[in-house]
């Protein structure tokens, strides 16, 4: 339970407080400026993913599996530092040569600087995550994100909250996080920056098998932003990115569980690519409990979306992007399911199969976005994302069922079905949204318990798997 709390602290500090910062600035800056921030941030994340060469997951797996692989984090850091410096200088040079008048492109080098500093902290953070030491970075991130929000609040009061001041906040807090991580690792752990070139080349060769997968994987979550900014404009992107950030925030429980289950699955599958029968019941219970909560999340959020967001943003968001959020929220149970299947596949070293799935889905996503954005804007991007998520879930399900463990589609179908039924019933009652929320939660819980979809044994096994 301590590890769950520590992982949760890290996820909450990064996702919840980070989202709160972006939602705060979205209220007090124009949609055009918020769209520019969203586009440059998405482009910067995509670039840093290219630079990472797929090393992040390999480093975690290596360090989690063996204490003799601690050198991998230092190798990853020096790789990241070199790639970051070269790319930042290149973007500055390109910006001076092209001299575009479009703000969306002029700001890219500086937003890349902010994201690049975050990128440099990834090897240090993953060193701690692989050892299941989640609290140090969690505390650093909490302080950093509180400072972000406080700075934005003070600037708003002074009437100085705009694109450039937001950029300064992002750069300063990213530098604070990087410095804090480096100081902690050098003073409290046996981490060393000593570089082993031969070991580094082996690490790169190992990650090369999944590099294409990692690149296309990030395109699934950010290419729609990039294409929307180019094809539909920053204002349309502002509506979509606002809904998408809410969707990402809704996956917070998954982000808490993800760093916990990957090391466990890696240990279970370190000597065999099949899950032993004694562990199958624990995995099945984990799946059932996860789907129980995952299906309830979109049920809750879609009841709250229009009335609550309308009040919080003075009508700027809510109604304008309700359909985008509805479609994106349907992906939440699928994303929980996919994360579990991906963790099993990665732990079993099915790198080529994972790469094939990711590339197939990413290409499909890009093609669908090119077609649908031109017709429906942000709504088209939402439909493209949902269709791609369904395809991704189906392909991972086939891989895991064939090569690792026999798993059923029943939990995700029945829990999603129960949530849809409850949503239709409560929407037809025309109640105040808070009353509707309470009725929906009670009905969903009663329905799941009455039909014996989830029970105490499932909860016990779920906890047992996470405590192993």
C-alpha positions as CSV (number, residue, x, y, z in Angstrom):
1,X,0.0,0.0,0.0
2,X,2.9,2.3,0.6
3,X,4.1,1.8,-2.9
4,X,0.7,2.5,-4.3
5,X,0.6,5.7,-2.3
6,X,4.0,6.8,-3.5
7,X,3.2,6.0,-7.1
8,X,-0.1,7.8,-6.6
9,X,1.7,10.9,-5.2
10,X,3.9,11.0,-8.3
11,X,1.0,10.6,-10.7
12,X,-1.2,13.1,-8.9
13,X,1.5,15.7,-8.8
14,X,2.3,15.3,-12.5
15,X,-1.2,14.8,-13.9
16,X,-3.6,16.4,-11.5
17,X,-1.7,19.5,-10.5
18,X,-0.3,19.8,-14.0
19,X,-3.7,19.6,-15.5
20,X,-5.0,22.2,-13.0
21,X,-2.2,24.6,-14.1
22,X,-3.2,24.2,-17.8
23,X,-6.9,24.5,-17.0
24,X,-6.2,27.7,-14.9
25,X,-4.3,29.4,-17.7
26,X,-7.0,28.3,-20.3
27,X,-9.6,30.4,-18.5
28,X,-7.5,33.6,-18.4
29,X,-5.7,33.6,-21.8
30,X,-7.3,33.6,-25.2
31,X,-8.2,30.4,-27.1
32,X,-5.6,31.3,-29.7
33,X,-2.8,31.5,-27.2
34,X,-3.9,28.3,-25.4
35,X,-4.0,26.6,-28.8
36,X,-0.4,27.8,-29.5
37,X,0.7,26.5,-26.1
38,X,-1.0,23.1,-26.9
39,X,0.5,22.8,-30.3
40,X,4.1,23.8,-29.3
41,X,3.9,21.5,-26.3
42,X,2.7,18.6,-28.5
43,X,5.4,19.1,-31.1
44,X,8.0,19.3,-28.3
45,X,6.9,16.1,-26.7
46,X,7.0,14.4,-30.1
47,X,10.5,15.6,-30.8
48,X,11.8,14.5,-27.4
49,X,10.2,11.1,-27.9
50,X,12.2,10.8,-31.2
51,X,15.3,11.8,-29.3
52,X,14.7,9.2,-26.6
53,X,15.2,6.4,-29.0
54,X,12.9,4.1,-27.0
55,X,15.4,3.8,-24.2
56,X,13.0,4.8,-21.4
57,X,11.1,1.5,-21.1
58,X,14.2,-0.6,-21.7
59,X,16.1,1.2,-18.9
60,X,13.2,0.6,-16.5
61,X,13.0,-3.1,-17.4
62,X,16.7,-3.6,-17.0
63,X,17.1,-1.9,-13.7
64,X,14.0,-3.6,-12.3
65,X,15.2,-7.0,-13.3
66,X,18.8,-6.6,-12.1
67,X,20.8,-4.3,-9.7
68,X,23.8,-4.7,-12.0
69,X,22.0,-2.7,-14.7
70,X,22.0,0.6,-12.8
71,X,24.5,2.0,-15.3
72,X,21.7,2.1,-17.9
73,X,20.2,5.2,-16.3
74,X,23.4,7.2,-16.6
75,X,23.9,6.1,-20.2
76,X,20.3,7.2,-21.0
77,X,21.0,10.6,-19.3
78,X,24.1,11.4,-21.3
79,X,22.3,10.3,-24.5
80,X,19.4,12.6,-23.6
81,X,21.7,15.5,-22.8
82,X,23.6,15.3,-26.1
83,X,20.4,14.9,-28.2
84,X,18.7,17.8,-26.4
85,X,21.6,20.3,-26.9
86,X,22.0,19.5,-30.6
87,X,18.2,19.7,-31.3
88,X,17.7,23.0,-29.3
89,X,20.6,24.7,-31.2
90,X,19.2,23.3,-34.5
91,X,15.7,24.7,-33.8
92,X,17.2,28.1,-32.9
93,X,19.1,28.2,-36.1
94,X,16.1,27.1,-38.2
95,X,13.9,29.7,-36.5
96,X,16.4,32.5,-37.4
97,X,16.7,31.2,-41.0
98,X,13.0,30.7,-41.8
99,X,11.7,33.8,-39.8
100,X,8.1,32.7,-39.9
101,X,5.5,35.3,-38.8
102,X,3.2,32.6,-37.4
103,X,3.4,32.6,-33.5
104,X,2.7,28.9,-33.5
105,X,6.2,28.2,-35.1
106,X,8.2,31.1,-33.6
107,X,7.6,29.8,-30.1
108,X,8.6,26.2,-30.8
109,X,12.3,26.5,-29.8
110,X,11.5,28.0,-26.4
111,X,8.7,25.5,-25.6
112,X,11.1,22.8,-26.7
113,X,13.6,24.2,-24.1
114,X,11.0,23.7,-21.4
115,X,10.1,20.2,-22.5
116,X,13.7,19.3,-23.1
117,X,14.5,20.0,-19.4
118,X,11.7,17.6,-18.5
119,X,13.2,15.1,-20.9
120,X,16.6,15.3,-19.2
121,X,14.9,14.4,-15.9
122,X,13.3,11.2,-17.3
123,X,16.4,8.9,-16.9
124,X,16.8,10.1,-13.3
125,X,13.1,9.6,-12.5
126,X,13.0,6.2,-14.2
127,X,16.0,5.1,-12.1
128,X,13.9,5.7,-9.0
129,X,10.8,4.2,-10.5
130,X,12.5,1.0,-11.5
131,X,13.5,0.6,-7.9
132,X,9.9,1.5,-6.9
133,X,11.1,4.6,-5.1
134,X,8.3,6.9,-6.2
135,X,8.1,9.3,-3.3
136,X,11.2,11.5,-4.0
137,X,10.1,12.6,-7.5
138,X,6.5,12.8,-6.2
139,X,7.5,15.4,-3.7
140,X,9.6,17.4,-6.1
141,X,6.8,17.4,-8.7
142,X,4.2,18.5,-6.1
143,X,6.4,21.5,-5.1
144,X,7.1,22.3,-8.8
145,X,3.4,22.2,-9.8
146,X,2.2,24.1,-6.8
147,X,4.8,26.8,-7.8
148,X,3.4,26.7,-11.3
149,X,-0.1,27.4,-10.2
150,X,0.9,30.0,-7.6
151,X,3.0,31.9,-10.2
152,X,0.1,31.8,-12.7
153,X,-2.3,33.1,-10.0
154,X,0.0,36.0,-9.1
155,X,0.5,36.9,-12.8
156,X,-3.2,36.8,-13.4
157,X,-3.8,39.2,-10.5
158,X,-1.2,41.5,-11.9
159,X,-2.7,41.3,-15.4
160,X,0.6,39.7,-16.8
161,X,-0.6,36.2,-17.5
162,X,0.0,35.6,-21.2
163,X,2.0,33.4,-23.6
164,X,5.5,34.6,-22.7
165,X,5.0,34.5,-18.9
166,X,3.5,31.0,-19.2
167,X,6.6,29.9,-21.1
168,X,8.9,31.4,-18.4
169,X,7.0,29.5,-15.7
170,X,7.4,26.2,-17.6
171,X,11.1,26.7,-18.1
172,X,11.8,27.6,-14.5
173,X,9.8,24.8,-13.0
174,X,11.3,22.2,-15.4
175,X,14.8,23.4,-14.3
176,X,13.8,23.1,-10.7
177,X,12.6,19.5,-11.1
178,X,15.8,18.5,-13.0
179,X,18.0,20.1,-10.3
180,X,16.0,18.5,-7.5
181,X,16.3,15.0,-9.0
182,X,20.0,15.3,-9.6
183,X,20.7,16.5,-6.1
184,X,18.6,13.7,-4.5
185,X,20.2,10.9,-6.6
186,X,23.7,12.1,-6.0
187,X,23.2,12.5,-2.2
188,X,20.7,9.7,-1.3
189,X,21.4,6.9,-3.7
190,X,24.3,5.0,-5.3
191,X,23.6,6.6,-8.7
192,X,26.6,7.5,-10.8
193,X,27.0,9.4,-14.0
194,X,29.9,7.1,-15.1
195,X,29.4,6.3,-18.7
196,X,30.1,2.8,-20.2
197,X,30.3,3.2,-24.0
198,X,30.1,-0.6,-24.8
199,X,27.2,-1.1,-22.5
200,X,25.5,2.0,-24.0
201,X,25.7,0.5,-27.5
202,X,24.1,-2.7,-26.2
203,X,21.3,-0.6,-24.7
204,X,20.7,1.2,-28.0
205,X,20.6,-2.1,-29.9
206,X,18.1,-3.5,-27.4
207,X,15.9,-0.4,-27.7
208,X,16.2,-0.2,-31.5
209,X,13.8,-3.1,-31.8
210,X,11.0,-1.0,-30.3
211,X,12.1,2.5,-31.3
212,X,9.7,2.6,-34.2
213,X,7.0,1.4,-31.8
214,X,7.7,4.2,-29.3
215,X,7.7,6.9,-32.1
216,X,4.4,5.8,-33.5
217,X,3.0,5.3,-30.0
218,X,3.5,9.0,-29.2
219,X,2.0,9.9,-32.6
220,X,-1.2,8.2,-31.3
221,X,-1.5,10.7,-28.5
222,X,-0.1,13.9,-30.1
223,X,-0.3,13.7,-33.9
224,X,-3.9,14.8,-33.8
225,X,-2.9,17.9,-31.9
226,X,-0.2,18.7,-34.4
227,X,-2.5,18.1,-37.4
228,X,-5.3,20.1,-35.9
229,X,-3.1,23.1,-35.3
230,X,-1.9,23.0,-38.9
231,X,-5.2,22.1,-40.6
232,X,-7.9,23.7,-38.4
233,X,-6.2,26.5,-36.4
234,X,-5.2,27.2,-32.8
235,X,-8.8,28.0,-31.6
236,X,-10.1,24.6,-32.7
237,X,-7.1,23.0,-31.2
238,X,-7.8,24.8,-27.9
239,X,-11.2,23.2,-27.6
240,X,-9.9,19.7,-28.5
241,X,-6.8,19.9,-26.4
242,X,-8.9,21.0,-23.4
243,X,-11.1,17.9,-23.8
244,X,-8.1,15.7,-24.4
245,X,-6.3,16.9,-21.2
246,X,-9.4,16.0,-19.3
247,X,-9.4,12.6,-20.9
248,X,-5.7,12.2,-19.9
249,X,-6.5,13.3,-16.4
250,X,-9.3,10.7,-16.2
251,X,-6.7,8.0,-16.8
252,X,-4.9,8.9,-13.5
253,X,-5.7,5.6,-11.8
254,X,-4.1,3.8,-14.7
255,X,-1.0,6.0,-14.4
256,X,-0.7,5.1,-10.7
257,X,-0.9,1.4,-11.4
258,X,1.3,1.3,-14.5
259,X,4.7,1.7,-12.8
260,X,3.6,-0.9,-10.2
261,X,2.4,-3.7,-12.6
262,X,5.3,-3.6,-15.1
263,X,8.0,-4.6,-12.7
264,X,5.8,-7.4,-11.3
265,X,4.9,-8.7,-14.8
266,X,8.6,-8.5,-15.7
267,X,9.6,-10.7,-12.7
268,X,6.8,-13.1,-13.5
269,X,7.8,-13.5,-17.1
270,X,11.6,-13.2,-16.7
271,X,12.1,-17.0,-17.0
272,X,9.0,-17.9,-19.0
273,X,6.8,-16.2,-21.6
274,X,3.7,-17.8,-20.1
275,X,1.9,-16.8,-16.8
276,X,1.8,-19.7,-14.4
277,X,-1.7,-21.0,-13.6
278,X,-1.4,-20.0,-9.9
279,X,-1.0,-16.4,-10.9
280,X,-3.8,-16.4,-13.5
281,X,-6.6,-15.9,-10.9
282,X,-4.8,-12.9,-9.5
283,X,-4.4,-11.4,-12.9
284,X,-8.0,-12.1,-13.8
285,X,-9.2,-10.4,-10.6
286,X,-6.9,-7.4,-11.3
287,X,-8.5,-7.1,-14.7
288,X,-12.1,-7.3,-13.3
289,X,-11.5,-4.7,-10.6
290,X,-9.7,-2.4,-13.0
291,X,-12.6,-2.6,-15.5
292,X,-15.1,-1.9,-12.7
293,X,-13.5,1.4,-11.9
294,X,-12.5,2.2,-15.5
295,X,-16.1,2.0,-16.8
296,X,-17.4,4.2,-14.0
297,X,-15.0,7.1,-14.8
298,X,-16.6,8.2,-18.1
299,X,-20.1,7.7,-16.5
300,X,-19.2,10.3,-13.8
301,X,-17.3,12.7,-16.0
302,X,-20.0,13.0,-18.8
303,X,-22.6,13.9,-16.2
304,X,-20.4,16.7,-14.9
305,X,-18.9,18.0,-18.1
306,X,-21.3,20.6,-19.5
307,X,-22.7,22.1,-16.3
308,X,-19.5,22.0,-14.3
309,X,-17.1,23.2,-17.0
310,X,-19.5,25.9,-18.0
311,X,-19.4,27.3,-14.5
312,X,-15.6,27.0,-14.1
313,X,-14.7,28.5,-17.4
314,X,-17.5,31.1,-17.7
315,X,-18.9,29.2,-20.7
316,X,-15.6,29.2,-22.7
317,X,-15.4,25.4,-22.6
318,X,-18.0,22.7,-21.8
319,X,-20.8,22.9,-24.5
320,X,-18.3,23.8,-27.2
321,X,-16.3,20.5,-26.8
322,X,-18.8,18.2,-25.1
323,X,-19.0,15.8,-28.1
324,X,-15.2,15.6,-28.4
325,X,-15.0,14.7,-24.7
326,X,-17.8,12.2,-24.9
327,X,-16.1,10.3,-27.7
328,X,-12.6,10.5,-26.0
329,X,-14.1,9.3,-22.7
330,X,-15.3,6.1,-24.3
331,X,-11.6,5.2,-24.8
332,X,-10.9,5.2,-21.0
333,X,-11.9,1.6,-20.3
334,X,-10.1,0.5,-23.5
335,X,-7.0,2.4,-22.4
336,X,-6.9,0.6,-19.0
337,X,-7.3,-2.7,-20.9
338,X,-4.6,-1.9,-23.4
339,X,-2.2,-0.8,-20.6
340,X,-2.5,-4.2,-18.9
341,X,-2.1,-6.0,-22.2
342,X,0.9,-3.9,-23.2
343,X,2.6,-4.4,-19.8
344,X,2.2,-8.2,-20.3
345,X,3.5,-8.0,-23.8
346,X,6.5,-5.8,-23.0
347,X,7.4,-7.9,-19.9
348,X,7.3,-11.0,-22.1
349,X,9.7,-9.2,-24.5
350,X,7.3,-9.3,-27.4
351,X,9.0,-6.2,-28.9
352,X,8.4,-7.0,-32.5
353,X,4.8,-7.7,-32.0
354,X,4.3,-4.5,-29.9
355,X,6.1,-2.5,-32.7
356,X,3.8,-4.0,-35.4
357,X,0.7,-3.1,-33.4
358,X,1.8,0.4,-32.6
359,X,2.9,1.2,-36.2
360,X,-0.3,-0.2,-37.6
361,X,-2.4,1.8,-35.2
362,X,-0.4,5.0,-35.7
363,X,-0.6,4.9,-39.4
364,X,-4.3,4.2,-39.2
365,X,-4.7,7.2,-36.8
366,X,-2.8,9.6,-39.0
367,X,-4.8,8.6,-42.1
368,X,-8.1,8.9,-40.2
369,X,-7.1,12.3,-38.9
370,X,-6.2,13.6,-42.3
371,X,-9.6,12.5,-43.6
372,X,-11.8,13.4,-40.6
373,X,-10.2,16.7,-39.4
374,X,-10.7,18.3,-42.8
375,X,-14.5,17.4,-42.5
376,X,-15.3,17.7,-38.8
377,X,-12.3,19.5,-37.1
378,X,-11.9,18.5,-33.5
379,X,-14.8,16.1,-33.6
380,X,-13.1,14.3,-36.5
381,X,-9.9,13.9,-34.4
382,X,-12.0,12.4,-31.6
383,X,-13.6,9.9,-33.9
384,X,-10.2,9.0,-35.3
385,X,-8.7,8.5,-31.9
386,X,-11.6,6.2,-30.7
387,X,-11.5,4.1,-33.9
388,X,-7.7,3.6,-33.5
389,X,-8.0,2.8,-29.8
390,X,-10.5,0.0,-30.6
391,X,-8.1,-1.4,-33.2
392,X,-5.2,-1.2,-30.8
393,X,-7.2,-3.1,-28.1
394,X,-8.2,-5.8,-30.5
395,X,-4.6,-6.4,-31.7
396,X,-3.1,-6.5,-28.2
397,X,-5.9,-8.8,-27.1
398,X,-5.1,-11.3,-29.9
399,X,-1.3,-11.1,-29.1
400,X,-1.7,-11.7,-25.3
401,X,-4.4,-14.4,-25.7
402,X,-2.2,-16.3,-28.3
403,X,1.2,-16.0,-26.7
404,X,1.0,-15.2,-23.0
405,X,-2.3,-15.9,-21.2
406,X,-5.9,-16.8,-22.0
407,X,-7.9,-13.7,-21.2
408,X,-11.6,-12.9,-21.7
409,X,-13.4,-9.8,-23.2
410,X,-16.3,-10.3,-20.8
411,X,-15.2,-7.9,-18.1
412,X,-14.7,-4.9,-20.3
413,X,-18.0,-5.6,-22.2
414,X,-20.2,-6.1,-19.1
415,X,-18.9,-3.2,-17.1
416,X,-19.0,-0.9,-20.1
417,X,-22.5,-2.1,-20.8
418,X,-23.6,-1.5,-17.2
419,X,-22.2,2.1,-17.4
420,X,-24.1,2.8,-20.6
421,X,-27.4,1.5,-19.2
422,X,-27.0,3.6,-16.1
423,X,-26.1,6.7,-18.2
424,X,-29.2,6.3,-20.4
425,X,-31.5,5.8,-17.4
426,X,-30.2,8.7,-15.4
427,X,-30.1,11.1,-18.4
428,X,-33.8,10.4,-19.1
429,X,-34.7,11.5,-15.5
430,X,-33.8,15.2,-16.2
431,X,-32.4,15.7,-12.7
432,X,-30.0,18.4,-11.3
433,X,-26.5,17.2,-12.4
434,X,-25.4,16.6,-8.8
435,X,-28.5,14.5,-8.0
436,X,-28.0,12.7,-11.3
437,X,-24.4,11.9,-10.4
438,X,-25.5,10.4,-7.0
439,X,-28.2,8.3,-8.6
440,X,-25.9,7.1,-11.3
441,X,-23.2,6.0,-8.8
442,X,-25.7,4.1,-6.7
443,X,-27.3,2.4,-9.7
444,X,-23.9,1.4,-11.1
445,X,-22.7,-0.1,-7.9
446,X,-26.0,-1.9,-7.2
447,X,-26.1,-3.3,-10.7
448,X,-22.5,-4.6,-10.6
449,X,-22.9,-6.2,-7.2
450,X,-26.4,-7.6,-7.9
451,X,-25.1,-9.3,-11.1
452,X,-22.0,-10.5,-9.2
453,X,-19.7,-8.8,-11.6
454,X,-17.3,-7.9,-8.8
455,X,-16.9,-9.3,-5.3
456,X,-14.7,-9.4,-2.2
457,X,-12.5,-12.1,-3.6
458,X,-11.7,-10.0,-6.7
459,X,-10.7,-7.1,-4.4
460,X,-8.5,-9.4,-2.3
461,X,-6.7,-10.8,-5.3
462,X,-6.3,-7.3,-6.8
463,X,-4.6,-6.1,-3.6
464,X,-2.5,-9.3,-3.4
465,X,-1.1,-8.9,-6.9
466,X,0.0,-5.3,-6.2
467,X,1.6,-6.3,-2.9
468,X,3.7,-9.1,-4.3
